[in-house]
Amino acid sequence: MEEEAAAAMDVTLSLNPEVEKGLLARAHARGVSLDEYLQEIVAREAGLPAAEDLPAHKRFDNLSDLLLNSPFAGANLDLERCKDYPRPVEIG
């Protein structure tokens, strides 16, 4: 049985500046390009399984990809650890 090769389809969108700005902001918040973000939206609307439905080990090739695509990437969180001061130890 012969496999069919998947052919890419190019689509041109004419977006007003406000829509483009909003989509760009959402894409950057997710840590992806506008093209990748639009691919996700179209795939979701086409009923294809989302990347989030896959296990983490299949979604990301390495730790760097996982960290860069974290939901908190680009959130500019200012997290501070509690100081853990040494405790006195009884010797002897």
Secondary structure, 3 states (H helix, E strand, C coil): CCCCCCCCCCCCCCCCHHHHHHHHHHHHHHCCCHHHHHHHHHHHHCCCCCHHHCCHHHHCCCHHHHHHCCCCCCCCCCCCCCCCCCCCCCCC
